[in-house]
Amino acid sequence: MSSALPIAIVMTGFDPGGTERQMIELVRRLDKRRWDVHVACFHTRGAWFERAREAASSVAVFPITSFSSPKTLGRLWAFADWCRAQRMAVVHTTELYSNIFGLPGAALAGVPVRIGNRREINPDKSAAQIAMQRGAYSFAHKIVANCRAAADRLIVERVPSRRIAVIPNGLDVQRFQPRRHRARLRKIVCVANLRREKGHDVLIDAAVDVLRRFPDAHVECVGGGPGLSTLVARAEARGVLHAFTFVGHHDDVPAKLAEADLFVLPSRSEAFPNAVLEAMASGLPIVASGVGGIVELIDDERTGLLARAGDSASLADRLCRLMADAALAGRLGDAARAEVHARFSFDRMVAAFETLYITELTRRGIVAAGQPLWAAS
């Protein structure tokens, strides 16, 4: 019989977005000698479900459509029963809704180690959602933030600092080929969902100034979302629609980055954006807003250029600076790629989570200090 300890990763679904991708990679990469990995979810929709299913010992579905539904309480009891039946040693929830559901359920089941997650700053969360998540956090032994900015937000919400850990996102750096240095820099790519906090409107306004200096510049916006029609109308009103392509969701982001000369992310709010990590791994020169976790990724003037959030003139100035100086752009891109390789691999992220699990299990006497985990019973 395997002595690997049962762990449940609790997810909402399996769309290949930032949080889901990080947690599915965690499911796939946890050491199976140490961990018997199970997945709990609200539904099995999403392009990455098979990746998770193939790596997990089991997938349990607890259909949740609304936390106000009377059925949700029954699902919570069923989840607690499942945790008991599987003798879960660790339950790790992954985002707002799984935090709200999974942490109280794991406490009800008496799971020894309960880990929550925080991967955003709250740009689009209601006061009720924030309050529900804050209540759920009280059932966690640790809440993992993916950047210092997200950890600071937890402190604002009165989560004790002793219960907060910071583990940055990881990346499969081998998927991203290094960009060749180019003398002519005209194609700008922005990878972000079309939501207000991502600042596409600022990019459109900045394009007015950029196109005055570089009339052949072009911006490709990769990502879907509810803001498309508003952004198209804004670009048309500013007279720059001809310089924009909105391609929607695209599965092969590395290919889009490989085709580009520059990367831009003009966000008003960010935690720890995977898009910036991916651009760094591609060796692209980057211009991004100096907000949230971006400043933990981009060292201004060394691995990219930071612009003031919401300031189209600042954004345009930095884009034009790189387009006019290919040597600077090349140096920044090379430094960014080296930074990702050194600090942000998936191996580093998974090792940090495993260390956290082992520390908390040891603290609660589930694993003896100094004992190899696979020797635990």
C-alpha angles and dihedrals in degrees: 000000000000116000092203111129118244115246128179122209107200117208137168096222144317110267111145094245127129102277095035093049092050093050095043088053088051090054090050098045106041110116105263091205088065105029134046096205121209128176126217118190145164094234139352097234119126139080093261099054093104091053090057095041093052092053098043129082088222142352118217120192122210105180110221119175100159135007088218092061116105087225091067093073089056091050089051091054090046090052091050090050090050091051090052094047091051091043091229114205094186134024115192118188119199115203144358101297097039089047091054093048106030104043097056089041092052091048090050088054092049094240106180098223123034120184124188129192138224117190104155142050096228104254092152104025123114123230089250092053092048091049093049092049091047089054091049091051089064087072093054127093091204135011114206117214118195093217142013091256091059090046090052089052090054089054090051086055089054098253106153112251091230089066095052125092126181119218114165122221120269134222138204093237093186090070091067120073118210114260117245114237112257130196095209116057114187109124113087121188128198118189110194141110113267098255129129096249090061090067102226088148089060090050091052091052091047090052090067090066095038093054092052088063099030109027092179095056116123132195122208115196113202116194141064131240147125097288100071100104092045092050094047089052091049093049090049092049091050091049094241103102091109089064095053133078119188105199099174122214114354125188096204103060093157089062092051091050091048090056094051132087099202137017125216133186112176097180124166091204132017139162108193109327117212088202091067092047090052093048090050091050088053091054092240120158105247136211113185141156116271095237138119117332093351089084088056089056104037120056101202113244092005108061098009145329124276123213130194111267113253093010110119093184091055091048093048092048093056095044091051091047092058094042089055096045114049092173092058090045091053094049093050093047093050092049092049093052092049090050093054093049091050100044116014113049122135088240090061092047095049092046090053092052092048090051090051093050092048093047092052093044090051091048089056096044096249090118122031116236110267093010117131107249094232088059091061118106 
